[in-house]
Structure formats: C-alpha cells, structure tokens
Amino acid sequence: MPLTFAKEGEPASIKKVGGKEDTRKFLENLGFVVGAAVTVVSTVGGNVIVNIKDSRIAIGKDMANRIIVG
C-alpha cells in the first residue's frame, strides 16, 4: 500500500520506491530505501510527516504515493 494509507504511529517497512529516476534518487538520499523502517507521524491534507532513520521528514502527497510500504 502507498505510504499515504499507512496508519499514524505504526512502523512500516519500505517495499518499493517508484517514480522517475531523479525522484527515486532524491527519496533515496532522504533515507527512503527498500527495507528501511518508516513511521507516519501525521498526515495533513494528504501531505505526510514521517520518522525515518532518526529524522523527521515532510513529503508531499505525490511523493508519498510513490513509496510502497508493507
């Protein structure tokens, strides 16, 4: 399921990062790599704030939809 559908406070594991090559590289540099643990902190208007690798990052709805978690 896309990251936008993950429940707040529940850890999830990244299964796939989609999108164009430059988008994937950008997300990988932020720590969104396959197998990484990610926890949704809050969702505001579709935009998502997550904890990943001891950092809190806000990403837009479009990018969050490209990150598949399980």
C-alpha positions as CSV (number, residue, x, y, z in Angstrom):
1,M,0.0,0.0,0.0
2,P,1.2,3.6,-0.6
3,L,2.7,5.5,2.4
4,T,-0.3,7.8,2.3
5,F,-2.5,4.9,3.6
6,A,-0.2,3.9,6.4
7,K,-1.6,4.4,9.9
8,E,-0.1,7.0,12.1
9,G,2.2,5.7,14.8
10,E,2.6,2.2,13.3
11,P,6.0,1.3,11.9
12,A,6.1,0.0,8.3
13,S,8.9,-1.3,6.1
14,I,9.5,0.2,2.6
15,K,8.9,-2.4,-0.1
16,K,9.4,-0.2,-3.3
17,V,10.1,3.3,-4.3
18,G,8.6,4.3,-7.6
19,G,8.7,7.3,-9.9
20,K,11.2,8.8,-12.3
21,E,15.0,8.2,-11.8
22,D,15.7,11.6,-10.3
23,T,12.7,11.3,-7.9
24,R,13.9,7.9,-6.7
25,K,17.4,9.2,-6.2
26,F,16.0,12.2,-4.2
27,L,14.0,9.9,-1.9
28,E,16.9,7.5,-1.5
29,N,19.1,10.4,-0.3
30,L,16.5,11.2,2.3
31,G,16.6,7.6,3.5
32,F,13.7,6.1,1.7
33,V,15.3,2.8,0.6
34,V,13.9,-0.7,0.3
35,G,13.9,-2.3,3.8
36,A,14.1,0.9,5.8
37,A,11.6,1.3,8.7
38,V,9.3,4.3,8.4
39,T,6.7,5.6,10.8
40,V,4.0,8.1,9.9
41,V,3.8,10.9,12.5
42,S,0.9,12.9,11.0
43,T,-1.0,13.5,7.8
44,V,-2.2,17.0,6.9
45,G,-4.2,17.4,3.7
46,G,-2.5,14.3,2.1
47,N,1.0,15.5,2.9
48,V,2.8,13.2,5.3
49,I,5.3,13.8,8.1
50,V,7.4,10.6,8.8
51,N,10.1,9.4,11.1
52,I,12.9,7.6,9.1
53,K,16.4,6.9,10.3
54,D,16.1,9.1,13.3
55,S,14.9,12.1,11.2
56,R,11.5,13.7,10.8
57,I,10.8,14.5,7.1
58,A,7.7,16.0,5.5
59,I,6.9,14.9,1.9
60,G,4.1,15.8,-0.4
61,K,1.2,13.5,-1.3
62,D,2.5,12.8,-4.8
63,M,5.9,11.5,-3.5
64,A,4.2,9.6,-0.6
65,N,2.1,7.8,-3.1
66,R,5.2,6.5,-4.9
67,I,6.6,4.9,-1.7
68,I,5.1,1.5,-1.2
69,V,5.1,0.1,2.4
70,G,4.0,-3.2,3.9
